[in-house]
Amino acid sequence: MSIGNWTVADAKARFSELIEQAQSKGPQTITKHGRTAAVVVSAEEWERKTKRTGNLAEFFATSPLRDSGVEIKRRKDRPRKVDL
C-alpha cells in the first residue's frame, strides 16, 4: 500500500479522486501548512482496523499477568467528606 500526500487545497479540489486513491492504493495523507492534518482511509480498511476482537472478560483471561501472583486489595476506607 502506498501512501499518497495531498495538500488541503488539492484534497478539496479533487475529493472524488482522493477517495478513489484511498480505496485503491491505501491511506492518503492530507497536509496543512506542511504538517499532517488528516489521513483518509477506505471504509473497508477502517472497519478492519477498528473491529473489536473479544470482550473484556476474554482480555483479562488471556492477560500475561493472570498468573503473576499480583494481588489487588480494595481499600476499606470510608468515603471522604466533601463540602458542597
N, C-alpha and C positions, 0 to 999 in steps of 0.2 A: 504494500500500500504506500503510495507516495502522498506526501502532504503538500497541498497547494497553498500558496500565500497570496492574499488579497488585501488591498487597502480597503478602507470603509467605502470610499468613493466607487472603486471598481465593483465591490460586492453589491452596492446599491444599484449600480447601472446594469450589472449582468447577473442579477439574482437567480434567474432560472438556470443559467449556466453554472453558477455556484452550487446549486442543489444537485444538478446532474453530475458535477465533478465529485461531490461528496458521496453520491450513490455509486459511482463507477470507479473512482480512484482512491477513495478514503477521505479521512478528515481534512478539512480546508480551514486554514488559519486566516483570521481577519485581523489586520493590524490598524492601530490608530496612533498617529504620531510616532510611528516606528516601534511601538510596543504591542505585543499580543493582547487583543481585546476580547476575542471570542474564537471558538472553534465550532464549525458546522460539521455534523456527522449525519450519516443516513439514519433513518428511523430503525432500520434493521440492526445497525451497529449499536445504537442507543439502547434498544431492547436487550441485546446480548450483554452489554456492559452493565446494565442496571438490574438485570434479572436477579432476584433474590434466591439464594440457594440455602435450603434448610430453614430451620427455625431456631429460636433462642435455646430451647432445650437441647437440640442437636449440637449447637455450638458449644455449650457447656459440657456435653457428654464427650465430645472429641477434643476438648482442650488439653494441651500438654501439661497443664497444671493440675489436672483432675486427681492424679495420684501422687502429687508432690508432697503431701503431708502438711500443707499450709492450712492453718485453722483460722477461721474468721469468726470472731466473737462479737456479738452485738452488745453494745453498752446498755446498761440498765439504769442510766441516769434519768432523772425526771426532766421533762422539757423545761427549758429556761423560760423565765417570765419576761414578757415583752410589754412595755408600757405603750398603750395606744393613745 
